[in-house]
Each structure stands twice: as structure tokens, then as C-alpha cells.
Amino acid sequence: MDWDKIKLFYEVAEAGSFTRAGERLGLNQSSVSRHISAWSRI
């Protein structure tokens, strides 16, 4: 299990948006969106 991916998913759910989650994690919205998109294809 990849804890970094779980943390990212949790932050998006908690923040309510990719942009706010990215701000909390030090990533931009595009990076967060790509990570979630790639993970959801598994």
C-alpha cells in the first residue's frame, strides 16, 4: 500500500478541492489532479 497516495487522497477529501490540498502539500493543482487521476486508473 502506498501511504503517500493515501495521504494525497485524504488531503483532497479533507480540503474539498485539489487546489487547497495542493497548497497544504506544497504541490500545484495540476500535480494533485494528475496523481489522483493516475491512481484512479489502477
C-alpha distance matrix in Angstrom:
0.0 3.8 6.1 9.0 8.6 8.4 11.3 13.1 13.1 14.3 16.9 18.2 18.6 20.2 22.4 23.5 23.6 21.9 24.8 24.5 20.8 21.5 24.3 22.2 19.7 22.4 21.6 24.0 23.7 23.5 20.4 18.6 19.8 18.8 15.2 15.0 17.1 15.2 11.9 14.1 15.5 12.5
3.8 0.0 3.8 5.5 5.6 6.6 8.9 10.2 11.0 12.6 14.6 16.0 17.0 18.5 20.2 21.5 21.2 19.2 21.8 21.7 17.9 18.2 21.0 19.1 16.3 18.8 18.0 20.5 20.4 20.3 17.0 15.4 17.0 16.0 12.3 12.7 15.2 13.2 10.3 13.2 14.8 12.5
6.1 3.8 0.0 3.8 5.4 5.0 6.0 8.5 9.8 10.2 12.1 14.2 15.2 15.9 17.8 19.6 19.7 18.0 20.4 19.6 15.8 16.5 18.9 16.5 14.0 16.9 16.8 19.6 19.7 20.2 17.1 15.0 17.2 16.9 13.1 13.3 16.4 15.2 12.3 14.9 17.2 15.3
9.0 5.5 3.8 0.0 3.8 5.4 5.1 6.2 8.6 9.8 10.5 12.4 14.3 15.1 16.2 18.1 17.6 15.4 17.4 17.0 13.2 13.3 15.8 13.8 10.8 13.4 13.1 15.9 16.4 16.9 13.6 11.8 14.4 14.1 10.4 11.3 14.6 13.5 11.2 14.3 16.6 15.4
8.6 5.6 5.4 3.8 0.0 3.8 5.4 5.0 6.2 8.5 9.8 10.7 12.4 14.1 15.3 16.4 15.8 13.6 16.3 16.3 12.6 13.0 16.1 14.6 11.9 14.6 13.4 15.5 15.1 15.3 12.3 10.1 11.9 11.6 7.8 8.0 11.2 10.3 7.7 10.5 13.1 12.1
8.4 6.6 5.0 5.4 3.8 0.0 3.8 5.4 5.1 6.0 8.5 10.0 10.6 12.0 14.0 15.3 15.5 14.2 17.0 16.4 12.7 14.1 16.8 14.7 12.8 16.1 15.4 17.5 16.8 17.6 15.1 12.2 13.8 14.3 10.8 9.8 13.2 13.0 9.8 11.6 14.6 13.5
11.3 8.9 6.0 5.1 5.4 3.8 0.0 3.8 5.5 5.0 6.1 8.7 9.8 10.2 11.9 13.9 14.2 12.9 15.1 13.9 10.2 11.6 13.8 11.3 9.6 13.1 13.1 15.6 15.4 16.8 14.2 11.3 13.8 14.8 11.5 11.0 14.7 14.9 12.4 14.3 17.5 16.8
13.1 10.2 8.5 6.2 5.0 5.4 3.8 0.0 3.8 5.4 5.1 6.3 8.7 9.8 10.4 12.0 11.4 9.5 11.9 11.5 7.7 8.7 11.6 10.0 8.0 11.2 10.3 12.3 11.7 13.0 10.7 7.6 10.0 11.3 8.3 7.9 11.7 12.3 10.4 12.3 15.5 15.6
13.1 11.0 9.8 8.6 6.2 5.1 5.5 3.8 0.0 3.8 5.5 5.2 6.3 8.6 10.0 10.6 10.6 9.5 12.7 12.3 8.9 10.8 13.8 12.4 11.3 14.4 13.2 14.5 13.0 14.2 12.5 8.9 10.1 11.7 9.0 7.0 10.6 11.8 9.4 10.2 13.8 14.1
14.3 12.6 10.2 9.8 8.5 6.0 5.0 5.4 3.8 0.0 3.8 5.5 5.1 6.0 8.4 9.8 10.9 10.9 13.5 12.1 8.9 11.7 13.8 11.5 11.2 14.8 14.5 16.1 14.9 16.8 15.2 11.6 13.2 15.2 12.6 10.7 14.3 15.6 13.1 13.7 17.4 17.3
16.9 14.6 12.1 10.5 9.8 8.5 6.1 5.1 5.5 3.8 0.0 3.8 5.4 5.0 5.8 8.2 8.8 8.5 10.4 8.6 5.3 8.3 10.1 7.9 8.1 11.6 11.6 13.2 12.3 14.7 13.4 9.9 12.1 14.5 12.4 11.1 14.8 16.3 14.5 15.5 19.1 19.5
18.2 16.0 14.2 12.4 10.7 10.0 8.7 6.3 5.2 5.5 3.8 0.0 3.8 5.5 5.2 5.8 5.6 5.6 8.4 7.5 5.0 8.0 10.4 9.5 9.9 12.8 11.7 12.2 10.3 12.6 12.1 8.3 9.5 12.5 11.1 9.1 12.3 14.6 13.3 13.5 17.1 18.2
18.6 17.0 15.2 14.3 12.4 10.6 9.8 8.7 6.3 5.1 5.4 3.8 0.0 3.8 5.6 5.3 7.2 8.7 11.5 10.1 8.2 11.7 13.6 12.3 13.1 16.2 15.5 16.0 13.8 16.1 15.7 11.9 12.5 15.4 13.9 11.3 14.2 16.6 14.7 14.2 18.0 18.9
20.2 18.5 15.9 15.1 14.1 12.0 10.2 9.8 8.6 6.0 5.0 5.5 3.8 0.0 3.8 5.6 8.3 10.1 11.8 9.3 7.8 11.6 12.5 10.5 12.2 15.4 15.6 16.5 14.9 17.7 17.2 13.6 14.9 17.9 16.3 14.2 17.5 19.7 17.8 17.7 21.5 22.2
22.4 20.2 17.8 16.2 15.3 14.0 11.9 10.4 10.0 8.4 5.8 5.2 5.6 3.8 0.0 3.8 5.6 7.6 8.5 5.7 5.4 9.1 9.6 8.5 10.8 13.4 13.4 13.8 12.2 15.4 15.5 12.1 13.5 16.8 15.9 14.2 17.2 19.7 18.5 18.6 22.2 23.4
23.5 21.5 19.6 18.1 16.4 15.3 13.9 12.0 10.6 9.8 8.2 5.8 5.3 5.6 3.8 0.0 3.8 7.1 8.7 7.3 7.6 10.9 12.0 11.7 13.7 16.0 15.3 14.8 12.3 15.2 15.9 12.5 12.8 16.4 16.0 13.7 16.1 19.1 18.1 17.4 21.0 22.6
23.6 21.2 19.7 17.6 15.8 15.5 14.2 11.4 10.6 10.9 8.8 5.6 7.2 8.3 5.6 3.8 0.0 3.8 5.4 5.5 6.2 8.5 10.1 10.9 12.4 14.0 12.6 11.6 8.7 11.6 12.7 9.7 9.7 13.5 13.7 11.8 13.9 17.0 16.7 16.3 19.6 21.6
21.9 19.2 18.0 15.4 13.6 14.2 12.9 9.5 9.5 10.9 8.5 5.6 8.7 10.1 7.6 7.1 3.8 0.0 3.8 5.6 5.1 6.0 8.6 9.9 10.3 11.6 9.5 8.3 5.4 8.1 9.0 6.1 6.4 10.1 10.4 9.3 11.4 14.2 14.4 14.6 17.6 19.6
24.8 21.8 20.4 17.4 16.3 17.0 15.1 11.9 12.7 13.5 10.4 8.4 11.5 11.8 8.5 8.7 5.4 3.8 0.0 3.8 5.5 5.1 6.3 8.8 9.9 10.2 8.6 6.7 4.6 8.3 9.7 7.9 8.9 12.2 13.0 12.6 14.6 17.2 17.6 18.2 21.0 23.0
24.5 21.7 19.6 17.0 16.3 16.4 13.9 11.5 12.3 12.1 8.6 7.5 10.1 9.3 5.7 7.3 5.5 5.6 3.8 0.0 3.8 5.4 5.0 6.4 8.7 9.8 9.5 9.0 7.9 11.7 12.2 9.9 11.6 14.9 14.8 14.2 16.8 19.3 19.1 19.7 22.9 24.5
20.8 17.9 15.8 13.2 12.6 12.7 10.2 7.7 8.9 8.9 5.3 5.0 8.2 7.8 5.4 7.6 6.2 5.1 5.5 3.8 0.0 3.8 5.4 5.1 6.2 8.5 8.0 8.7 7.9 11.1 10.6 7.7 10.0 13.0 12.1 11.5 14.6 16.7 16.0 17.0 20.3 21.5
21.5 18.2 16.5 13.3 13.0 14.1 11.6 8.7 10.8 11.7 8.3 8.0 11.7 11.6 9.1 10.9 8.5 6.0 5.1 5.4 3.8 0.0 3.8 5.4 5.0 5.7 4.4 5.1 5.6 8.6 7.9 6.1 9.1 11.5 11.0 11.6 14.4 16.0 16.1 17.6 20.4 21.7
24.3 21.0 18.9 15.8 16.1 16.8 13.8 11.6 13.8 13.8 10.1 10.4 13.6 12.5 9.6 12.0 10.1 8.6 6.3 5.0 5.4 3.8 0.0 3.8 5.5 5.2 6.1 6.8 8.1 11.5 11.1 9.9 12.7 15.1 14.7 15.4 18.1 19.8 19.8 21.3 24.2 25.5
22.2 19.1 16.5 13.8 14.6 14.7 11.3 10.0 12.4 11.5 7.9 9.5 12.3 10.5 8.5 11.7 10.9 9.9 8.8 6.4 5.1 5.4 3.8 0.0 3.8 5.8 7.8 9.8 10.8 14.0 12.9 11.0 14.1 16.4 15.2 15.6 18.8 20.2 19.5 21.2 24.3 25.1
19.7 16.3 14.0 10.8 11.9 12.8 9.6 8.0 11.3 11.2 8.1 9.9 13.1 12.2 10.8 13.7 12.4 10.3 9.9 8.7 6.2 5.0 5.5 3.8 0.0 3.8 5.5 8.6 10.3 12.7 10.6 9.1 12.8 14.3 12.6 13.7 17.0 17.8 17.2 19.4 22.2 22.7
22.4 18.8 16.9 13.4 14.6 16.1 13.1 11.2 14.4 14.8 11.6 12.8 16.2 15.4 13.4 16.0 14.0 11.6 10.2 9.8 8.5 5.7 5.2 5.8 3.8 0.0 3.8 6.9 9.7 11.9 10.1 9.9 13.5 14.7 13.7 15.5 18.3 19.0 19.0 21.4 23.9 24.7
21.6 18.0 16.8 13.1 13.4 15.4 13.1 10.3 13.2 14.5 11.6 11.7 15.5 15.6 13.4 15.3 12.6 9.5 8.6 9.5 8.0 4.4 6.1 7.8 5.5 3.8 0.0 3.8 6.6 8.2 6.3 6.7 10.1 11.1 10.7 12.7 15.1 15.8 16.4 18.7 20.9 22.1
24.0 20.5 19.6 15.9 15.5 17.5 15.6 12.3 14.5 16.1 13.2 12.2 16.0 16.5 13.8 14.8 11.6 8.3 6.7 9.0 8.7 5.1 6.8 9.8 8.6 6.9 3.8 0.0 3.8 5.5 5.5 6.5 8.8 10.2 11.1 12.7 14.4 15.8 17.0 18.7 20.8 22.5
23.7 20.4 19.7 16.4 15.1 16.8 15.4 11.7 13.0 14.9 12.3 10.3 13.8 14.9 12.2 12.3 8.7 5.4 4.6 7.9 7.9 5.6 8.1 10.8 10.3 9.7 6.6 3.8 0.0 3.8 5.5 5.2 6.1 8.6 10.0 10.7 12.1 14.2 15.5 16.5 18.7 20.8
23.5 20.3 20.2 16.9 15.3 17.6 16.8 13.0 14.2 16.8 14.7 12.6 16.1 17.7 15.4 15.2 11.6 8.1 8.3 11.7 11.1 8.6 11.5 14.0 12.7 11.9 8.2 5.5 3.8 0.0 3.8 5.5 5.1 6.1 8.6 10.0 10.4 12.1 14.2 15.3 16.8 19.2
20.4 17.0 17.1 13.6 12.3 15.1 14.2 10.7 12.5 15.2 13.4 12.1 15.7 17.2 15.5 15.9 12.7 9.0 9.7 12.2 10.6 7.9 11.1 12.9 10.6 10.1 6.3 5.5 5.5 3.8 0.0 3.8 5.4 5.1 6.2 8.6 9.8 10.6 12.2 14.2 15.8 17.5
18.6 15.4 15.0 11.8 10.1 12.2 11.3 7.6 8.9 11.6 9.9 8.3 11.9 13.6 12.1 12.5 9.7 6.1 7.9 9.9 7.7 6.1 9.9 11.0 9.1 9.9 6.7 6.5 5.2 5.5 3.8 0.0 3.8 5.5 5.2 6.3 8.5 10.0 10.7 12.3 14.7 16.3
19.8 17.0 17.2 14.4 11.9 13.8 13.8 10.0 10.1 13.2 12.1 9.5 12.5 14.9 13.5 12.8 9.7 6.4 8.9 11.6 10.0 9.1 12.7 14.1 12.8 13.5 10.1 8.8 6.1 5.1 5.4 3.8 0.0 3.8 5.5 5.3 6.0 8.5 9.9 10.5 12.6 15.0
18.8 16.0 16.9 14.1 11.6 14.3 14.8 11.3 11.7 15.2 14.5 12.5 15.4 17.9 16.8 16.4 13.5 10.1 12.2 14.9 13.0 11.5 15.1 16.4 14.3 14.7 11.1 10.2 8.6 6.1 5.1 5.5 3.8 0.0 3.8 5.5 5.0 6.0 8.4 9.8 10.9 13.2
15.2 12.3 13.1 10.4 7.8 10.8 11.5 8.3 9.0 12.6 12.4 11.1 13.9 16.3 15.9 16.0 13.7 10.4 13.0 14.8 12.1 11.0 14.7 15.2 12.6 13.7 10.7 11.1 10.0 8.6 6.2 5.2 5.5 3.8 0.0 3.8 5.5 5.2 6.1 8.6 10.3 11.5
15.0 12.7 13.3 11.3 8.0 9.8 11.0 7.9 7.0 10.7 11.1 9.1 11.3 14.2 14.2 13.7 11.8 9.3 12.6 14.2 11.5 11.6 15.4 15.6 13.7 15.5 12.7 12.7 10.7 10.0 8.6 6.3 5.3 5.5 3.8 0.0 3.8 5.5 5.1 6.1 8.8 10.4
17.1 15.2 16.4 14.6 11.2 13.2 14.7 11.7 10.6 14.3 14.8 12.3 14.2 17.5 17.2 16.1 13.9 11.4 14.6 16.8 14.6 14.4 18.1 18.8 17.0 18.3 15.1 14.4 12.1 10.4 9.8 8.5 6.0 5.0 5.5 3.8 0.0 3.8 5.4 5.2 6.6 9.4
15.2 13.2 15.2 13.5 10.3 13.0 14.9 12.3 11.8 15.6 16.3 14.6 16.6 19.7 19.7 19.1 17.0 14.2 17.2 19.3 16.7 16.0 19.8 20.2 17.8 19.0 15.8 15.8 14.2 12.1 10.6 10.0 8.5 6.0 5.2 5.5 3.8 0.0 3.8 5.5 5.5 7.3
11.9 10.3 12.3 11.2 7.7 9.8 12.4 10.4 9.4 13.1 14.5 13.3 14.7 17.8 18.5 18.1 16.7 14.4 17.6 19.1 16.0 16.1 19.8 19.5 17.2 19.0 16.4 17.0 15.5 14.2 12.2 10.7 9.9 8.4 6.1 5.1 5.4 3.8 0.0 3.8 5.4 5.7
14.1 13.2 14.9 14.3 10.5 11.6 14.3 12.3 10.2 13.7 15.5 13.5 14.2 17.7 18.6 17.4 16.3 14.6 18.2 19.7 17.0 17.6 21.3 21.2 19.4 21.4 18.7 18.7 16.5 15.3 14.2 12.3 10.5 9.8 8.6 6.1 5.2 5.5 3.8 0.0 3.8 5.5
15.5 14.8 17.2 16.6 13.1 14.6 17.5 15.5 13.8 17.4 19.1 17.1 18.0 21.5 22.2 21.0 19.6 17.6 21.0 22.9 20.3 20.4 24.2 24.3 22.2 23.9 20.9 20.8 18.7 16.8 15.8 14.7 12.6 10.9 10.3 8.8 6.6 5.5 5.4 3.8 0.0 3.8
12.5 12.5 15.3 15.4 12.1 13.5 16.8 15.6 14.1 17.3 19.5 18.2 18.9 22.2 23.4 22.6 21.6 19.6 23.0 24.5 21.5 21.7 25.5 25.1 22.7 24.7 22.1 22.5 20.8 19.2 17.5 16.3 15.0 13.2 11.5 10.4 9.4 7.3 5.7 5.5 3.8 0.0
